[in-house]
Amino acid sequence: MISISKCTQILNKKGKKYTDEQIKTIREFLMFLAQIEYELNKK
């Protein structure tokens, strides 16, 4: 799993500013999508 600090570094590029809560939500959502993709490819 990517750390919050690495997510902040990636997401806050180009002048965009996300709060820690927004970053956590985005990370959780992307992890959820990755889990779905993993499960589909496993079958």
mmCIF entry with sequence, helices, sheets and N, C-alpha, C, O atoms, coordinates in Angstrom:
data_MODEL
# 
_entry.id   MODEL 
# 
_entity.id                         1 
_entity.type                       polymer 
_entity.pdbx_number_of_molecules   1 
# 
_entity_poly.entity_id                      1 
_entity_poly.type                           'polypeptide(L)' 
_entity_poly.nstd_linkage                   no 
_entity_poly.nstd_monomer                   no 
_entity_poly.pdbx_seq_one_letter_code       MISISKCTQILNKKGKKYTDEQIKTIREFLMFLAQIEYELNKK 
_entity_poly.pdbx_seq_one_letter_code_can   MISISKCTQILNKKGKKYTDEQIKTIREFLMFLAQIEYELNKK 
_entity_poly.pdbx_strand_id                 A 
# 
loop_
_entity_poly_seq.entity_id 
_entity_poly_seq.num 
_entity_poly_seq.mon_id 
_entity_poly_seq.hetero 
1 1  MET n 
1 2  ILE n 
1 3  SER n 
1 4  ILE n 
1 5  SER n 
1 6  LYS n 
1 7  CYS n 
1 8  THR n 
1 9  GLN n 
1 10 ILE n 
1 11 LEU n 
1 12 ASN n 
1 13 LYS n 
1 14 LYS n 
1 15 GLY n 
1 16 LYS n 
1 17 LYS n 
1 18 TYR n 
1 19 THR n 
1 20 ASP n 
1 21 GLU n 
1 22 GLN n 
1 23 ILE n 
1 24 LYS n 
1 25 THR n 
1 26 ILE n 
1 27 ARG n 
1 28 GLU n 
1 29 PHE n 
1 30 LEU n 
1 31 MET n 
1 32 PHE n 
1 33 LEU n 
1 34 ALA n 
1 35 GLN n 
1 36 ILE n 
1 37 GLU n 
1 38 TYR n 
1 39 GLU n 
1 40 LEU n 
1 41 ASN n 
1 42 LYS n 
1 43 LYS n 
# 
_struct_asym.id          A 
_struct_asym.entity_id   1 
# 
loop_
_struct_conf.conf_type_id 
_struct_conf.id 
_struct_conf.pdbx_PDB_helix_id 
_struct_conf.beg_label_comp_id 
_struct_conf.beg_label_asym_id 
_struct_conf.beg_label_seq_id 
_struct_conf.pdbx_beg_PDB_ins_code 
_struct_conf.end_label_comp_id 
_struct_conf.end_label_asym_id 
_struct_conf.end_label_seq_id 
_struct_conf.pdbx_end_PDB_ins_code 
_struct_conf.beg_auth_comp_id 
_struct_conf.beg_auth_asym_id 
_struct_conf.beg_auth_seq_id 
_struct_conf.end_auth_comp_id 
_struct_conf.end_auth_asym_id 
_struct_conf.end_auth_seq_id 
_struct_conf.pdbx_PDB_helix_class 
_struct_conf.details 
_struct_conf.pdbx_PDB_helix_length 
HELX_P HELX_P1 AA1 ILE A 4  ? LEU A 11 ? ILE A 4  LEU A 11 1 ? 8  
HELX_P HELX_P2 AA2 LYS A 13 ? GLY A 15 ? LYS A 13 GLY A 15 5 ? 3  
HELX_P HELX_P3 AA3 ASP A 20 ? LYS A 42 ? ASP A 20 LYS A 42 1 ? 23 
# 
_struct_conf_type.id          HELX_P 
_struct_conf_type.criteria    ? 
_struct_conf_type.reference   ? 
# 
loop_
_atom_site.group_PDB 
_atom_site.id 
_atom_site.type_symbol 
_atom_site.label_atom_id 
_atom_site.label_alt_id 
_atom_site.label_comp_id 
_atom_site.label_asym_id 
_atom_site.label_entity_id 
_atom_site.label_seq_id 
_atom_site.pdbx_PDB_ins_code 
_atom_site.Cartn_x 
_atom_site.Cartn_y 
_atom_site.Cartn_z 
_atom_site.occupancy 
_atom_site.B_iso_or_equiv 
_atom_site.pdbx_formal_charge 
_atom_site.auth_seq_id 
_atom_site.auth_comp_id 
_atom_site.auth_asym_id 
_atom_site.auth_atom_id 
_atom_site.pdbx_PDB_model_num 
ATOM 1   N N  . MET A 1 1  ? 0.854   -1.178  0.000   1.00 0.00 ? 1  MET A N  1 
ATOM 2   C CA . MET A 1 1  ? 0.000   0.000   0.000   1.00 0.00 ? 1  MET A CA 1 
ATOM 3   C C  . MET A 1 1  ? 0.897   1.237   0.000   1.00 0.00 ? 1  MET A C  1 
ATOM 4   O O  . MET A 1 1  ? 1.936   1.271   0.659   1.00 0.00 ? 1  MET A O  1 
ATOM 5   N N  . ILE A 1 2  ? 0.478   2.237   -0.742  1.00 0.00 ? 2  ILE A N  1 
ATOM 6   C CA . ILE A 1 2  ? 1.219   3.489   -0.821  1.00 0.00 ? 2  ILE A CA 1 
ATOM 7   C C  . ILE A 1 2  ? 0.950   4.317   0.442   1.00 0.00 ? 2  ILE A C  1 
ATOM 8   O O  . ILE A 1 2  ? -0.184  4.395   0.913   1.00 0.00 ? 2  ILE A O  1 
ATOM 9   N N  . SER A 1 3  ? 1.978   4.915   0.964   1.00 0.00 ? 3  SER A N  1 
ATOM 10  C CA . SER A 1 3  ? 1.823   5.732   2.170   1.00 0.00 ? 3  SER A CA 1 
ATOM 11  C C  . SER A 1 3  ? 1.049   7.016   1.874   1.00 0.00 ? 3  SER A C  1 
ATOM 12  O O  . SER A 1 3  ? 0.962   7.461   0.730   1.00 0.00 ? 3  SER A O  1 
ATOM 13  N N  . ILE A 1 4  ? 0.497   7.589   2.921   1.00 0.00 ? 4  ILE A N  1 
ATOM 14  C CA . ILE A 1 4  ? -0.239  8.852   2.787   1.00 0.00 ? 4  ILE A CA 1 
ATOM 15  C C  . ILE A 1 4  ? 0.695   9.950   2.276   1.00 0.00 ? 4  ILE A C  1 
ATOM 16  O O  . ILE A 1 4  ? 0.294   10.778  1.457   1.00 0.00 ? 4  ILE A O  1 
ATOM 17  N N  . SER A 1 5  ? 1.920   9.957   2.751   1.00 0.00 ? 5  SER A N  1 
ATOM 18  C CA . SER A 1 5  ? 2.858   10.998  2.311   1.00 0.00 ? 5  SER A CA 1 
ATOM 19  C C  . SER A 1 5  ? 3.170   10.878  0.820   1.00 0.00 ? 5  SER A C  1 
ATOM 20  O O  . SER A 1 5  ? 3.291   11.895  0.137   1.00 0.00 ? 5  SER A O  1 
ATOM 21  N N  . LYS A 1 6  ? 3.301   9.657   0.306   1.00 0.00 ? 6  LYS A N  1 
ATOM 22  C CA . LYS A 1 6  ? 3.547   9.458   -1.122  1.00 0.00 ? 6  LYS A CA 1 
ATOM 23  C C  . LYS A 1 6  ? 2.305   9.853   -1.922  1.00 0.00 ? 6  LYS A C  1 
ATOM 24  O O  . LYS A 1 6  ? 2.432   10.474  -2.977  1.00 0.00 ? 6  LYS A O  1 
ATOM 25  N N  . CYS A 1 7  ? 1.127   9.511   -1.450  1.00 0.00 ? 7  CYS A N  1 
ATOM 26  C CA . CYS A 1 7  ? -0.113  9.912   -2.110  1.00 0.00 ? 7  CYS A CA 1 
ATOM 27  C C  . CYS A 1 7  ? -0.225  11.432  -2.146  1.00 0.00 ? 7  CYS A C  1 
ATOM 28  O O  . CYS A 1 7  ? -0.616  12.002  -3.165  1.00 0.00 ? 7  CYS A O  1 
ATOM 29  N N  . THR A 1 8  ? 0.113   12.084  -1.053  1.00 0.00 ? 8  THR A N  1 
ATOM 30  C CA . THR A 1 8  ? 0.070   13.551  -0.992  1.00 0.00 ? 8  THR A CA 1 
ATOM 31  C C  . THR A 1 8  ? 1.015   14.141  -2.018  1.00 0.00 ? 8  THR A C  1 
ATOM 32  O O  . THR A 1 8  ? 0.666   15.086  -2.726  1.00 0.00 ? 8  THR A O  1 
ATOM 33  N N  . GLN A 1 9  ? 2.198   13.589  -2.094  1.00 0.00 ? 9  GLN A N  1 
ATOM 34  C CA . GLN A 1 9  ? 3.200   14.068  -3.044  1.00 0.00 ? 9  GLN A CA 1 
ATOM 35  C C  . GLN A 1 9  ? 2.690   13.936  -4.483  1.00 0.00 ? 9  GLN A C  1 
ATOM 36  O O  . GLN A 1 9  ? 2.864   14.854  -5.284  1.00 0.00 ? 9  GLN A O  1 
ATOM 37  N N  . ILE A 1 10 ? 2.072   12.823  -4.813  1.00 0.00 ? 10 ILE A N  1 
ATOM 38  C CA . ILE A 1 10 ? 1.575   12.581  -6.163  1.00 0.00 ? 10 ILE A CA 1 
ATOM 39  C C  . ILE A 1 10 ? 0.352   13.447  -6.458  1.00 0.00 ? 10 ILE A C  1 
ATOM 40  O O  . ILE A 1 10 ? 0.284   14.081  -7.511  1.00 0.00 ? 10 ILE A O  1 
ATOM 41  N N  . LEU A 1 11 ? -0.604  13.480  -5.548  1.00 0.00 ? 11 LEU A N  1 
ATOM 42  C CA . LEU A 1 11 ? -1.867  14.176  -5.801  1.00 0.00 ? 11 LEU A CA 1 
ATOM 43  C C  . LEU A 1 11 ? -1.747  15.697  -5.761  1.00 0.00 ? 11 LEU A C  1 
ATOM 44  O O  . LEU A 1 11 ? -2.520  16.389  -6.423  1.00 0.00 ? 11 LEU A O  1 
ATOM 45  N N  . ASN A 1 12 ? -0.805  16.221  -5.007  1.00 0.00 ? 12 ASN A N  1 
ATOM 46  C CA . ASN A 1 12 ? -0.694  17.670  -4.874  1.00 0.00 ? 12 ASN A CA 1 
ATOM 47  C C  . ASN A 1 12 ? 0.276   18.295  -5.881  1.00 0.00 ? 12 ASN A C  1 
ATOM 48  O O  . ASN A 1 12 ? 0.790   19.393  -5.666  1.00 0.00 ? 12 ASN A O  1 
ATOM 49  N N  . LYS A 1 13 ? 0.515   17.580  -6.977  1.00 0.00 ? 13 LYS A N  1 
ATOM 50  C CA . LYS A 1 13 ? 1.342   18.139  -8.047  1.00 0.00 ? 13 LYS A CA 1 
ATOM 51  C C  . LYS A 1 13 ? 0.557   19.194  -8.803  1.00 0.00 ? 13 LYS A C  1 
ATOM 52  O O  . LYS A 1 13 ? -0.671  19.241  -8.739  1.00 0.00 ? 13 LYS A O  1 
ATOM 53  N N  . LYS A 1 14 ? 1.256   20.008  -9.493  1.00 0.00 ? 14 LYS A N  1 
ATOM 54  C CA . LYS A 1 14 ? 0.677   21.019  -10.393 1.00 0.00 ? 14 LYS A CA 1 
ATOM 55  C C  . LYS A 1 14 ? -0.268  21.978  -9.693  1.00 0.00 ? 14 LYS A C  1 
ATOM 56  O O  . LYS A 1 14 ? -1.262  22.409  -10.278 1.00 0.00 ? 14 LYS A O  1 
ATOM 57  N N  . GLY A 1 15 ? 0.031   22.316  -8.454  1.00 0.00 ? 15 GLY A N  1 
ATOM 58  C CA . GLY A 1 15 ? -0.724  23.339  -7.750  1.00 0.00 ? 15 GLY A CA 1 
ATOM 59  C C  . GLY A 1 15 ? -2.034  22.894  -7.128  1.00 0.00 ? 15 GLY A C  1 
ATOM 60  O O  . GLY A 1 15 ? -2.703  23.693  -6.473  1.00 0.00 ? 15 GLY A O  1 
ATOM 61  N N  . LYS A 1 16 ? -2.415  21.642  -7.317  1.00 0.00 ? 16 LYS A N  1 
ATOM 62  C CA . LYS A 1 16 ? -3.644  21.162  -6.695  1.00 0.00 ? 16 LYS A CA 1 
ATOM 63  C C  . LYS A 1 16 ? -3.370  20.882  -5.228  1.00 0.00 ? 16 LYS A C  1 
ATOM 64  O O  . LYS A 1 16 ? -2.287  20.417  -4.872  1.00 0.00 ? 16 LYS A O  1 
ATOM 65  N N  . LYS A 1 17 ? -4.339  21.162  -4.383  1.00 0.00 ? 17 LYS A N  1 
ATOM 66  C CA . LYS A 1 17 ? -4.184  20.933  -2.946  1.00 0.00 ? 17 LYS A CA 1 
ATOM 67  C C  . LYS A 1 17 ? -5.371  20.124  -2.429  1.00 0.00 ? 17 LYS A C  1 
ATOM 68  O O  . LYS A 1 17 ? -6.514  20.580  -2.462  1.00 0.00 ? 17 LYS A O  1 
ATOM 69  N N  . TYR A 1 18 ? -5.082  18.934  -1.957  1.00 0.00 ? 18 TYR A N  1 
ATOM 70  C CA . TYR A 1 18 ? -6.090  18.070  -1.367  1.00 0.00 ? 18 TYR A CA 1 
ATOM 71  C C  . TYR A 1 18 ? -5.845  18.001  0.142   1.00 0.00 ? 18 TYR A C  1 
ATOM 72  O O  . TYR A 1 18 ? -4.700  18.049  0.592   1.00 0.00 ? 18 TYR A O  1 
ATOM 73  N N  . THR A 1 19 ? -6.902  17.890  0.902   1.00 0.00 ? 19 THR A N  1 
ATOM 74  C CA . THR A 1 19 ? -6.763  17.726  2.337   1.00 0.00 ? 19 THR A CA 1 
ATOM 75  C C  . THR A 1 19 ? -6.340  16.290  2.629   1.00 0.00 ? 19 THR A C  1 
ATOM 76  O O  . THR A 1 19 ? -6.442  15.417  1.767   1.00 0.00 ? 19 THR A O  1 
ATOM 77  N N  . ASP A 1 20 ? -5.865  16.056  3.843   1.00 0.00 ? 20 ASP A N  1 
ATOM 78  C CA . ASP A 1 20 ? -5.481  14.699  4.236   1.00 0.00 ? 20 ASP A CA 1 
ATOM 79  C C  . ASP A 1 20 ? -6.673  13.748  4.140   1.00 0.00 ? 20 ASP A C  1 
ATOM 80  O O  . ASP A 1 20 ? -6.517  12.592  3.747   1.00 0.00 ? 20 ASP A O  1 
ATOM 81  N N  . GLU A 1 21 ? -7.851  14.231  4.494   1.00 0.00 ? 21 GLU A N  1 
ATOM 82  C CA . GLU A 1 21 ? -9.052  13.399  4.435   1.00 0.00 ? 21 GLU A CA 1 
ATOM 83  C C  . GLU A 1 21 ? -9.391  13.041  2.991   1.00 0.00 ? 21 GLU A C  1 
ATOM 84  O O  . GLU A 1 21 ? -9.755  11.900  2.707   1.00 0.00 ? 21 GLU A O  1 
ATOM 85  N N  . GLN A 1 22 ? -9.276  13.997  2.085   1.00 0.00 ? 22 GLN A N  1 
ATOM 86  C CA . GLN A 1 22 ? -9.540  13.724  0.669   1.00 0.00 ? 22 GLN A CA 1 
ATOM 87  C C  . GLN A 1 22 ? -8.524  12.716  0.121   1.00 0.00 ? 22 GLN A C  1 
ATOM 88  O O  . GLN A 1 22 ? -8.884  11.822  -0.645  1.00 0.00 ? 22 GLN A O  1 
ATOM 89  N N  . ILE A 1 23 ? -7.292  12.859  0.507   1.00 0.00 ? 23 ILE A N  1 
ATOM 90  C CA . ILE A 1 23 ? -6.251  11.941  0.051   1.00 0.00 ? 23 ILE A CA 1 
ATOM 91  C C  . ILE A 1 23 ? -6.517  10.539  0.562   1.00 0.00 ? 23 ILE A C  1 
ATOM 92  O O  . ILE A 1 23 ? -6.355  9.571   -0.182  1.00 0.00 ? 23 ILE A O  1 
ATOM 93  N N  . LYS A 1 24 ? -6.918  10.411  1.805   1.00 0.00 ? 24 LYS A N  1 
ATOM 94  C CA . LYS A 1 24 ? -7.244  9.094   2.363   1.00 0.00 ? 24 LYS A CA 1 
ATOM 95  C C  . LYS A 1 24 ? -8.417  8.468   1.620   1.00 0.00 ? 24 LYS A C  1 
ATOM 96  O O  . LYS A 1 24 ? -8.408  7.268   1.347   1.00 0.00 ? 24 LYS A O  1 
ATOM 97  N N  . THR A 1 25 ? -9.421  9.266   1.294   1.00 0.00 ? 25 THR A N  1 
ATOM 98  C CA . THR A 1 25 ? -10.593 8.764   0.572   1.00 0.00 ? 25 THR A CA 1 
ATOM 99  C C  . THR A 1 25 ? -10.210 8.310   -0.832  1.00 0.00 ? 25 THR A C  1 
ATOM 100 O O  . THR A 1 25 ? -10.647 7.252   -1.285  1.00 0.00 ? 25 THR A O  1 
ATOM 101 N N  . ILE A 1 26 ? -9.405  9.098   -1.513  1.00 0.00 ? 26 ILE A N  1 
ATOM 102 C CA . ILE A 1 26 ? -8.951  8.739   -2.860  1.00 0.00 ? 26 ILE A CA 1 
ATOM 103 C C  . ILE A 1 26 ? -8.142  7.452   -2.817  1.00 0.00 ? 26 ILE A C  1 
ATOM 104 O O  . ILE A 1 26 ? -8.335  6.569   -3.652  1.00 0.00 ? 26 ILE A O  1 
ATOM 105 N N  . ARG A 1 27 ? -7.242  7.340   -1.853  1.00 0.00 ? 27 ARG A N  1 
ATOM 106 C CA . ARG A 1 27 ? -6.410  6.142   -1.726  1.00 0.00 ? 27 ARG A CA 1 
ATOM 107 C C  . ARG A 1 27 ? -7.263  4.910   -1.452  1.00 0.00 ? 27 ARG A C  1 
ATOM 108 O O  . ARG A 1 27 ? -7.038  3.859   -2.052  1.00 0.00 ? 27 ARG A O  1 
ATOM 109 N N  . GLU A 1 28 ? -8.233  5.023   -0.560  1.00 0.00 ? 28 GLU A N  1 
ATOM 110 C CA . GLU A 1 28 ? -9.115  3.898   -0.261  1.00 0.00 ? 28 GLU A CA 1 
ATOM 111 C C  . GLU A 1 28 ? -9.905  3.469   -1.500  1.00 0.00 ? 28 GLU A C  1 
ATOM 112 O O  . GLU A 1 28 ? -10.066 2.276   -1.758  1.00 0.00 ? 28 GLU A O  1 
ATOM 113 N N  . PHE A 1 29 ? -10.392 4.445   -2.260  1.00 0.00 ? 29 PHE A N  1 
ATOM 114 C CA . PHE A 1 29 ? -11.149 4.149   -3.470  1.00 0.00 ? 29 PHE A CA 1 
ATOM 115 C C  . PHE A 1 29 ? -10.275 3.420   -4.494  1.00 0.00 ? 29 PHE A C  1 
ATOM 116 O O  . PHE A 1 29 ? -10.703 2.430   -5.088  1.00 0.00 ? 29 PHE A O  1 
ATOM 117 N N  . LEU A 1 30 ? -9.050  3.913   -4.698  1.00 0.00 ? 30 LEU A N  1 
ATOM 118 C CA . LEU A 1 30 ? -8.159  3.271   -5.658  1.00 0.00 ? 30 LEU A CA 1 
ATOM 119 C C  . LEU A 1 30 ? -7.750  1.873   -5.208  1.00 0.00 ? 30 LEU A C  1 
ATOM 120 O O  . LEU A 1 30 ? -7.598  0.976   -6.037  1.00 0.00 ? 30 LEU A O  1 
ATOM 121 N N  . MET A 1 31 ? -7.572  1.681   -3.910  1.00 0.00 ? 31 MET A N  1 
ATOM 122 C CA . MET A 1 31 ? -7.266  0.342   -3.401  1.00 0.00 ? 31 MET A CA 1 
ATOM 123 C C  . MET A 1 31 ? -8.447  -0.604  -3.621  1.00 0.00 ? 31 MET A C  1 
ATOM 124 O O  . MET A 1 31 ? -8.255  -1.780  -3.932  1.00 0.00 ? 31 MET A O  1 
ATOM 125 N N  . PHE A 1 32 ? -9.655  -0.092  -3.461  1.00 0.00 ? 32 PHE A N  1 
ATOM 126 C CA . PHE A 1 32 ? -10.864 -0.876  -3.702  1.00 0.00 ? 32 PHE A CA 1 
ATOM 127 C C  . PHE A 1 32 ? -10.921 -1.299  -5.176  1.00 0.00 ? 32 PHE A C  1 
ATOM 128 O O  . PHE A 1 32 ? -11.205 -2.458  -5.476  1.00 0.00 ? 32 PHE A O  1 
ATOM 129 N N  . LEU A 1 33 ? -10.653 -0.366  -6.090  1.00 0.00 ? 33 LEU A N  1 
ATOM 130 C CA . LEU A 1 33 ? -10.648 -0.690  -7.521  1.00 0.00 ? 33 LEU A CA 1 
ATOM 131 C C  . LEU A 1 33 ? -9.564  -1.720  -7.845  1.00 0.00 ? 33 LEU A C  1 
ATOM 132 O O  . LEU A 1 33 ? -9.788  -2.637  -8.635  1.00 0.00 ? 33 LEU A O  1 
ATOM 133 N N  . ALA A 1 34 ? -8.401  -1.564  -7.238  1.00 0.00 ? 34 ALA A N  1 
ATOM 134 C CA . ALA A 1 34 ? -7.307  -2.511  -7.467  1.00 0.00 ? 34 ALA A CA 1 
ATOM 135 C C  . ALA A 1 34 ? -7.687  -3.905  -6.968  1.00 0.00 ? 34 ALA A C  1 
ATOM 136 O O  . ALA A 1 34 ? -7.340  -4.904  -7.598  1.00 0.00 ? 34 ALA A O  1 
ATOM 137 N N  . GLN A 1 35 ? -8.386  -3.978  -5.859  1.00 0.00 ? 35 GLN A N  1 
ATOM 138 C CA . GLN A 1 35 ? -8.814  -5.274  -5.314  1.00 0.00 ? 35 GLN A CA 1 
ATOM 139 C C  . GLN A 1 35 ? -9.811  -5.945  -6.256  1.00 0.00 ? 35 GLN A C  1 
ATOM 140 O O  . GLN A 1 35 ? -9.737  -7.152  -6.485  1.00 0.00 ? 35 GLN A O  1 
ATOM 141 N N  . ILE A 1 36 ? -10.735 -5.168  -6.796  1.00 0.00 ? 36 ILE A N  1 
ATOM 142 C CA . ILE A 1 36 ? -11.700 -5.713  -7.760  1.00 0.00 ? 36 ILE A CA 1 
ATOM 143 C C  . ILE A 1 36 ? -10.970 -6.245  -8.989  1.00 0.00 ? 36 ILE A C  1 
ATOM 144 O O  . ILE A 1 36 ? -11.237 -7.357  -9.445  1.00 0.00 ? 36 ILE A O  1 
ATOM 145 N N  . GLU A 1 37 ? -10.052 -5.449  -9.521  1.00 0.00 ? 37 GLU A N  1 
ATOM 146 C CA . GLU A 1 37 ? -9.298  -5.865  -10.695 1.00 0.00 ? 37 GLU A CA 1 
ATOM 147 C C  . GLU A 1 37 ? -8.505  -7.142  -10.413 1.00 0.00 ? 37 GLU A C  1 
ATOM 148 O O  . GLU A 1 37 ? -8.457  -8.047  -11.247 1.00 0.00 ? 37 GLU A O  1 
ATOM 149 N N  . TYR A 1 38 ? -7.900  -7.207  -9.260  1.00 0.00 ? 38 TYR A N  1 
ATOM 150 C CA . TYR A 1 38 ? -7.131  -8.401  -8.871  1.00 0.00 ? 38 TYR A CA 1 
ATOM 151 C C  . TYR A 1 38 ? -8.027  -9.627  -8.826  1.00 0.00 ? 38 TYR A C  1 
ATOM 152 O O  . TYR A 1 38 ? -7.674  -10.680 -9.356  1.00 0.00 ? 38 TYR A O  1 
ATOM 153 N N  . GLU A 1 39 ? -9.181  -9.490  -8.197  1.00 0.00 ? 39 GLU A N  1 
ATOM 154 C CA . GLU A 1 39 ? -10.108 -10.622 -8.069  1.00 0.00 ? 39 GLU A CA 1 
ATOM 155 C C  . GLU A 1 39 ? -10.615 -11.067 -9.445  1.00 0.00 ? 39 GLU A C  1 
ATOM 156 O O  . GLU A 1 39 ? -10.747 -12.265 -9.696  1.00 0.00 ? 39 GLU A O  1 
ATOM 157 N N  . LEU A 1 40 ? -10.896 -10.124 -10.326 1.00 0.00 ? 40 LEU A N  1 
ATOM 158 C CA . LEU A 1 40 ? -11.379 -10.483 -11.672 1.00 0.00 ? 40 LEU A CA 1 
ATOM 159 C C  . LEU A 1 40 ? -10.302 -11.201 -12.481 1.00 0.00 ? 40 LEU A C  1 
ATOM 160 O O  . LEU A 1 40 ? -10.593 -12.151 -13.208 1.00 0.00 ? 40 LEU A O  1 
ATOM 161 N N  . ASN A 1 41 ? -9.064  -10.747 -12.351 1.00 0.00 ? 41 ASN A N  1 
ATOM 162 C CA . ASN A 1 41 ? -7.968  -11.384 -13.091 1.00 0.00 ? 41 ASN A CA 1 
ATOM 163 C C  . ASN A 1 41 ? -7.577  -12.730 -12.518 1.00 0.00 ? 41 ASN A C  1 
ATOM 164 O O  . ASN A 1 41 ? -7.018  -13.571 -13.223 1.00 0.00 ? 41 ASN A O  1 
ATOM 165 N N  . LYS A 1 42 ? -7.865  -12.939 -11.251 1.00 0.00 ? 42 LYS A N  1 
ATOM 166 C CA . LYS A 1 42 ? -7.533  -14.192 -10.580 1.00 0.00 ? 42 LYS A CA 1 
ATOM 167 C C  . LYS A 1 42 ? -8.414  -15.338 -11.088 1.00 0.00 ? 42 LYS A C  1 
ATOM 168 O O  . LYS A 1 42 ? -7.999  -16.498 -11.094 1.00 0.00 ? 42 LYS A O  1 
ATOM 169 N N  . LYS A 1 43 ? -9.624  -14.998 -11.511 1.00 0.00 ? 43 LYS A N  1 
ATOM 170 C CA . LYS A 1 43 ? -10.584 -16.023 -11.953 1.00 0.00 ? 43 LYS A CA 1 
ATOM 171 C C  . LYS A 1 43 ? -10.305 -16.534 -13.330 1.00 0.00 ? 43 LYS A C  1 
ATOM 172 O O  . LYS A 1 43 ? -11.030 -17.396 -13.827 1.00 0.00 ? 43 LYS A O  1 
# 
